[in-house]
Amino acid sequence: LEILKPVDLVGDEVKWLDTRFVPWEEIWRKTKDYRRLAQAIKDMEIRGAPAIGVAAAFGMALAALHYPGNDLEGLMEELRKAKEVLSKTRPTAVNLFWALDRVMKKAEEVAKEKGSADEVRNAVVEEAKAIQREDIEMNMKMGKIGAKLIESGDTILTHCNTGSLATAGYGTALGVIRAAWEEGKEIKVIATETRPVDQGARLTVWELKRDGIPVKLISDTMVGYAMSSGLVDKVFLGADRILLSGHFANKIGTYQIAILAKHHNVPFYTVAPTSTIDPKTTLDQLIIEQRNPDEVRTCPYPYQKVYVTVPDVEVLNPAFDVTPPELVTAIVTEKGIAYPPYWVSLRKMLGLD
Amino acid sequence: LEILKPVDLVGDEVKWLDTRFVPWEEIWRKTKDYRRLAQAIKDMEIRGAPAIGVAAAFGMALAALHYPGNDLEGLMEELRKAKEVLSKTRPTAVNLFWALDRVMKKAEEVAKEKGSADEVRNAVVEEAKAIQREDIEMNMKMGKIGAKLIESGDTILTHCNTGSLATAGYGTALGVIRAAWEEGKEIKVIATETRPVDQGARLTVWELKRDGIPVKLISDTMVGYAMSSGLVDKVFLGADRILLSGHFANKIGTYQIAILAKHHNVPFYTVAPTSTIDPKTTLDQLIIEQRNPDEVRTCPYPYQKVYVTVPDVEVLNPAFDVTPPELVTAIVTEKGIAYPPYWVSLRKMLGLD
């Protein structure tokens, strides 16, 4: 499989896929201006935490590459300005700040060692490329580890999008599916629509069809039917945040899929890098805020608002739900597979105690 | 509450709500021509089994009222012709044939007793009105019976549309909710969107807002979250067909709501007239056929096809799912409430053995 990179540095330009139009149109955009790239992050042309991190790092690379002078101090000032602009795009995206800090730190190190402007330029570009490369490599490693859980002939149900379009490339749960496919295992995928924002119908279906991996789409109402009909062998999906207790937060609908899997004795796996494990937060600190009600009242469509209900009806629109550890068969990370009891295996994986 | 009648005979005209445009527009249509009414059934302007039955009966009334002559034989010939045309509109709708046969039989009885053309005319109109009235009365009776299960302060989750727009008026599960509201109980409703055809988002929300009953819409992914957050006290929904074993077929998504209710100890009730109980069919005879895949690939919108995914993706689109009796707290009918074991209580209710 050719790895789709939703954001990439090509020569002295950044190009990216405008995911707002997927799957209706495949629009690739490009720019030499970090301000334009910042706008793309802000407007959600680029989305998914790791993808945003990579985009921000490449924004710093653009600032470095196109700074017209050759004076070190002017270049460093330009980088600080770019970091400021890029950091204001998505204030809640942890990956964004992490990537910006990492690139800036590298630039400062090289500058301190009395490097030239060109040496700082190169260092910034290489650091940004490293962030992208490392994310993809980690996903491929997780994929190989998780693929051991998949047998030829399996049909795998997945939820939301955990693929190339949510990461620097390859994906987490979708990376496991890709790895199994690349190993020659004959697998099929059932993708849930994932209302209200339809990441499954829009992004996962598009990615899998692009790779030639067999996929069927179902409405979110059909998970129980599919499982009771014997159509699902395993569930693989992602995690936004994993607590040391093994509770994990993920796209709304994950929790009920876990209950349905348990009811039908279908193994239920979540796939996420160890950076997703949050050793500081406890279950009672996870506040589920409500998102924009219009997401529930409309169906996603890039050209107009298409209401599916009375426009002023009240709605619930929780940002995510929480799945308890007793419903999770195993957690796949780049460091291996964690099994219950998670309060032991996850601590061990992080090297705590 | 004023009862909304989706199809009605007013003077010598039939008027009906074109449900294809609900909730975007409230378009009432009317005609004196039974052929136009037949077209409305065929094109699904009118839908829901009891509503179709009433519409067909009113079609016979139109044929009788507007037959220009006063000769008995000519009128009977016109009625036979109308029955033929109306019966070809929705060949799988059992209620349609039942209603047409009932009206025709009445006409023949009166004709046999050497009634005049006018006496046959009146008999046909009265029989059609009786079919409508009896369905509404039965729904109101079921509503009163079921409302005993609801306490003031309850929040009730419902799925699909079981209201006025699916019946002659008032509704089955929504009839129970209406009855509780009319008794002054302070209740709230959570309506599921009900993908793929969105009967919950479109019709149930519209009906409840019209009546002033508090309603919140959720995506089908949010049922587990709502239950685990303590937001749901009871589930009330309908049934397309109930077997003597207590298994019942209903809108896709019903089965998984039942599993989620069981998991969270939320009482789960189905509401349907005893005519829905099918003593002849067994579980292995229930074949779940697949419906038009474009329902899953698009979101409902009356003016154009709005795809939410890659247009040629394969889909599953089961016509219904089957909920086993061990997940059902009780079944509400116009003859009372059946409790487990259903293979005893349902037989007793039908007067079998």
Contacts between the chains, C-beta under 8 A, distances in Angstrom:
chain1	res1	chain2	res2	distance
A	23	B	309	6.3
A	23	B	310	4.8
A	24	B	307	7.3
A	190	B	316	7.6
A	192	B	221	7.9
A	193	B	195	6.6
A	193	B	296	7.5
A	193	B	308	7.1
A	193	B	309	7.7
A	194	B	221	6.8
A	195	B	193	6.6
A	195	B	195	6.5
A	195	B	219	3.9
A	195	B	220	6.2
A	195	B	221	5.5
A	196	B	219	4.7
A	196	B	221	7.7
A	198	B	308	5.2
A	198	B	309	7.6
A	201	B	297	8.0
A	201	B	308	4.8
A	201	B	309	3.9
A	202	B	308	6.6
A	202	B	309	6.3
A	205	B	309	5.0
A	205	B	310	5.3
A	205	B	313	5.0
A	206	B	309	7.8
A	206	B	310	5.6
A	209	B	310	5.6
A	209	B	313	6.6
A	214	B	314	7.9
A	215	B	313	6.6
A	215	B	314	7.3
A	216	B	313	7.4
A	216	B	314	4.7
A	216	B	315	6.0
A	216	B	316	5.8
A	217	B	296	6.0
A	217	B	297	7.2
A	217	B	309	5.7
A	217	B	313	5.0
A	217	B	314	7.2
A	217	B	315	4.8
A	217	B	316	7.8
A	218	B	296	7.0
A	218	B	315	6.8
A	218	B	316	4.9
A	219	B	195	3.9
A	219	B	196	4.7
A	219	B	220	7.0
A	219	B	252	7.2
A	219	B	253	7.7
A	219	B	296	5.6
A	219	B	317	7.8
A	220	B	195	6.1
A	220	B	219	7.0
A	220	B	220	4.2
A	220	B	221	4.8
A	220	B	253	8.0
A	221	B	192	7.9
A	221	B	194	6.8
A	221	B	195	5.5
A	221	B	196	7.7
A	221	B	220	4.8
A	221	B	251	7.9
A	221	B	252	5.0
A	221	B	253	3.0
A	221	B	256	7.1
A	222	B	252	5.8
A	222	B	253	7.3
A	222	B	316	5.8
A	222	B	317	8.0
A	222	B	318	6.5
A	222	B	321	7.9
A	223	B	256	5.9
A	224	B	253	7.7
A	224	B	255	4.6
A	224	B	256	3.0
A	224	B	259	5.9
A	224	B	321	6.7
A	225	B	252	6.3
A	225	B	255	6.1
A	225	B	256	7.4
A	225	B	288	7.8
A	225	B	316	7.8
A	225	B	318	5.4
A	225	B	321	4.4
A	226	B	316	6.5
A	228	B	255	6.8
A	228	B	321	7.7
A	231	B	316	7.7
A	251	B	221	7.9
A	252	B	219	7.2
A	252	B	221	5.0
A	252	B	222	5.8
A	252	B	225	6.2
A	253	B	219	7.7
A	253	B	220	7.9
A	253	B	221	3.0
A	253	B	222	7.3
A	253	B	224	7.7
A	255	B	224	4.6
A	255	B	225	6.1
A	255	B	228	6.8
A	256	B	221	7.0
A	256	B	223	5.9
A	256	B	224	3.0
A	256	B	225	7.4
A	256	B	256	7.1
A	256	B	260	5.8
A	259	B	224	5.9
A	259	B	259	6.7
A	259	B	260	6.1
A	259	B	263	5.1
A	260	B	256	5.8
A	260	B	259	6.1
A	260	B	260	7.8
A	263	B	259	5.1
A	263	B	263	7.5
A	288	B	225	7.7
A	296	B	193	7.5
A	296	B	217	6.0
A	296	B	218	7.0
A	296	B	219	5.6
A	297	B	201	7.9
A	297	B	217	7.1
A	299	B	299	3.5
A	299	B	301	7.8
A	299	B	306	6.4
A	299	B	308	5.8
A	300	B	308	6.4
A	301	B	299	7.8
A	301	B	306	5.5
A	301	B	308	7.6
A	306	B	299	6.4
A	306	B	301	5.5
A	306	B	306	5.4
A	307	B	24	7.3
A	308	B	193	7.1
A	308	B	198	5.2
A	308	B	201	4.8
A	308	B	202	6.6
A	308	B	299	5.8
A	308	B	300	6.4
A	308	B	301	7.6
A	309	B	23	6.3
A	309	B	193	7.6
A	309	B	198	7.6
A	309	B	201	3.9
A	309	B	202	6.3
A	309	B	205	5.0
A	309	B	206	7.8
A	309	B	217	5.7
A	310	B	23	4.8
A	310	B	205	5.3
A	310	B	206	5.6
A	310	B	209	5.6
A	313	B	205	5.0
A	313	B	209	6.6
A	313	B	215	6.6
A	313	B	216	7.5
A	313	B	217	5.0
A	314	B	214	7.9
A	314	B	215	7.3
A	314	B	216	4.7
A	314	B	217	7.2
A	315	B	216	6.1
A	315	B	217	4.8
A	315	B	218	6.8
A	316	B	190	7.5
A	316	B	216	5.8
A	316	B	217	7.8
A	316	B	218	4.9
A	316	B	222	5.8
A	316	B	225	7.8
A	316	B	226	6.5
A	316	B	231	7.6
A	317	B	219	7.8
A	317	B	222	8.0
A	318	B	222	6.5
A	318	B	225	5.4
A	321	B	222	7.9
A	321	B	224	6.7
A	321	B	225	4.4
A	321	B	228	7.7
